[in-house]
Amino acid sequence: MMDLKIAGKVALVSGASTGIGFSICAELADNGVHLVMVARNAQRLLSAAQTLENKYGVKTLAIAGDVAEPAFPRAVVSEALRHFAGIDLLVNNAGRAHTGTLLTTSEEDWHSMTEVKFSAMRRFCREVIPGMQQRRWGRIVNISSIGGIFPNPPLTVSHALSAAINNLTRSLALDVAADGILVNAIGVGAVATENWAHNMLPGVRARRPELKGSGDEEIIARLGRERTPVGHFGQPEDIADIAAFLLSARNNFVTGHTVEASGGADRFM
């Protein structure tokens, strides 16, 4: 295993209890990073945190709540600083896939998705960056979508917000680079997670009548073969590996970039 040179540092990860977020936490814990884990489902979050503590021997702090609440990111960081000396690494992973075009998406969905995916990200960044500036070191990774680069109309909401995340990532990276803080995004393509299955597969079945009777794994395998040059969906661990490098002390020169992690695909629906 490559030594990422971040043992003993502290990471704050949102959307941390399952899928990509949990896989990133596990990879960081395996490298000796202590964790502030944030998610909505308290029971699942506490179980995830305990699992990582028991397996890797790191310290964890689980904070359950809704990242869409404007005051929540500040409260999370305040609580984290009562347990740890500072937050060195930030992963903004909260959010979910959402199907819908401009004409079919409700105002309520636009608002809720914006608050969870974009507003929470900027609020967490705003709260942790001053401490990183004081220490002259920090790493931030924002989980975005390949649709922020190659938009697909059936996913207009998600992809418009992903483009905003990519843009803010670049702008923020340029602003804080001289402070020793590197900021990057990962443009995630089709990754086999519980979130993807719950939020995307119903839309696939609606648009692909021939798939209505197929099981989830069968549809995912078929879409992987059809849509992805590598021939299969990614796994959460694939994204975690990329995030871990970008968050590490091994990365001293990559910033302001959106890494395309999609198996070569520009769309998957």
N, C-alpha and C positions, 0 to 999 in steps of 0.2 A: 504493500500500500504506500502510495506517495505521501510523505509527510507534508500536510498543508500548512504547518507552522501556525496553527490557531488554537492549540490546546490551552485551556484556561480562559479563553475569551467567552463572551456572552452574546447569544443571538436571540433576537425577538422575531418570532415567526407567527404570522396570522394564518388562519385556515389550517391549523397545525394538527388537527386530530386524525385526519384521514388523507388518503390519496397522495398527491404531490407534496403537500405541506408536511405530512407525517414522514414521508420518505426523505425530505430534506432534513428534518429534525434528526432522523436516525443517522444519516450520513455525517451530520455535524457532531452528534453525540459520539459516534465512532471515532471521531478525531479529537475528542476531549473537550468539546464546546458545551458550556452550560446553556440552558434553554429557558426562555420565557415563551410559553406556548399559549396561543390565543385561539379560541373557537367558540361557537355558540352553545354547543351541546356539552354541558358541564360534566355529565357522567362519562361520556366517551372521551372527553379531553383529559380528565383525571386518570382514566385507564391508560390512555396513550402515554401520558407523562410518567406514570409509574412503571410502565413497561420499559421505557428508555432508561429511567434511573436504575432499575434492577439489572438491565442488560449491560449498560455501559459505565455505570458508576458516576455519572455526572449529576449535577444539581439541576432540578427543574422547578419552574414556577408556572402553574396552570392558572390562567385567568379567563373565565368564561364570560361572554357578553357579545353584544352586537356591535361590530365595527362601524356600522352605519350611523350609530349615535354620535353626534359631533363631539361630545365630551369624553367619549370612551378612550380614544388613543392617548389622550393626556393622562387619564386615570391609570391606564395600563403602564405607561412609562413611569409615573410616580410610584406605583406599587413596585415595579421592577427595581427602581433605584433604592428602595428600602431593603431589598434583598441582595443586590449586587452593586459593585462599585460603578458600573457603567454598562452601556449597551454598545458593543463593538460592531455587531452585524445585524442587519435588518432584512427580513424577507417579507415582502407584501404579496401574500398569496390568496387573500380572501376573495371570494366571488364564485360565480357559477356560470356555466354555459346557459345561454338563453336564445331560444329560437324566436324569430319574428322579424318582419320587415318594417320599414318606416311607417307604412300604412296600417299594419296589423298590431303594432305594439302600443299598449295603453300608456297614458301619462304616468300612471302609478308604477308600471314596470320600468319606464325610462328613469324615473326618479330613484327607485329602489336600487336598480342596477348601478346608476351613477354614484350613489352614496357608498355602496359596498365596494365596487371595483376601483373607482377613481378618487373620490373624496377621502375615503379612509386611507388610501395610499399616501396622498399628499399630507394628511394630518399626522400620520405616523412618521413620515420623513421630517416634518417640521419639528416634531417633538424630540427626535433622537439626534438630529444633525448638530445642534449646539454642543452637546457632549462630545461628539466625535471631533468637532473642530477644536475643542479644548485639548483633547488628547492627540490631535494631529494625525488621526488614523481612523478609518472606518470603511465598511463595505455595505452596499445596499444592492439587493436584487429584487426587481419587480417582475412578477409573473404576469405575462401578457399572452397574446395569442398570435399565431401566424396570420390571422385575419386582420391584425392591425397593419400588416404590410400588404396582404392580398385580400381585400374585403370580398365577402360573399353575401349577397342580398338576403338569403334566409337567416342570416345571423347578424343583421344590421346593428342591433343594440350592442352586442358583445364586441363586434369588430370596430365600431366607432369608438367605443371606450378604450379598446386596446390600442388604437392609433393615438389616442390622447395620452395613454400611459407611456407609449414609446417616445412621444414628443417631449413629455415632461421629464422622462428619464434622461434624454439627451441634454435638455436645457439645464437640469439640476447638476448633471455630471460636469458640465462646463463651468458651472458656478462654484462648485466645491472642490474641483480637482487640485487646486493649489493648497488646500487644507489637508491633503493626504487621504481624501475620501473618494472612492471609486463607486460609480453608480451604473448599473447595467440592467437590462431587461432580458427575459427569455420569451421568445415568440413560440409558444407551445402549439403543436399541431394535435393530431389525434392521439390521445393517450388513454389507455384503458383504465378508467377510474370509475368508482361508484357514482360520482358526480356526472360524468359523461353519460353513463348508462341511464340515469334517472332523468336528465334534462335534455339529452340530445336524441336518444333512440325513439321516443314518441314522435318527434318531428320527422325522423327518417322513415318510420313506418307510414306516416301520413302521406309522405311524398312518393314512397316506393310501395305501391300496393302489393307487389309480388313478394315483399318481405314481411307482410303483416303476420304470417303464421310462423315466422322463424324466431328462434331463441336469440337472446342477447349475444351470446358468444358467437353464434353462427353469423349474425349480422356484422359484428365487429370484425370477424375474420374476413368476411366477404368485402366489406368496405376497405379493409387494409390492403387486400389484393388489388382492388379496383382503383383506389385513389392514391395509394402511397407507393412511390417508386421502390422503396425497400421491401414492399410487399406485406407489411404488417403494421399494426398500431404500436406506439411506444408504450413503455411501462413507466410508472412514477419514478422508479430508480434511475431511469435514463435522464430525467430532468434534474434529479437530485445530484447526480454526478457533475453536471454542468454548473449548477448553482454552487456546489461546494468549491469548485475551482475559482469561480468569480468572487466568492466570499473570502477566499483564502489569502494568506500572505504570499503565496506563490504567484498570485496575480498582482503585478505592479504596473501594468501598462495598458490593460483593457478597460476602457470606461466610455460611457455614452453610447454603448452599442446594444442593439437588440439581436441576440443570438437566435437564429432560426433553428428550432428543434422540432422538425416536422417530418422526418424521414424523406425529405425532398419534395413533399407535397405542398401545393399552394392552397388547397382546399380539401375537405374530407367529407363533404355532404353534397 
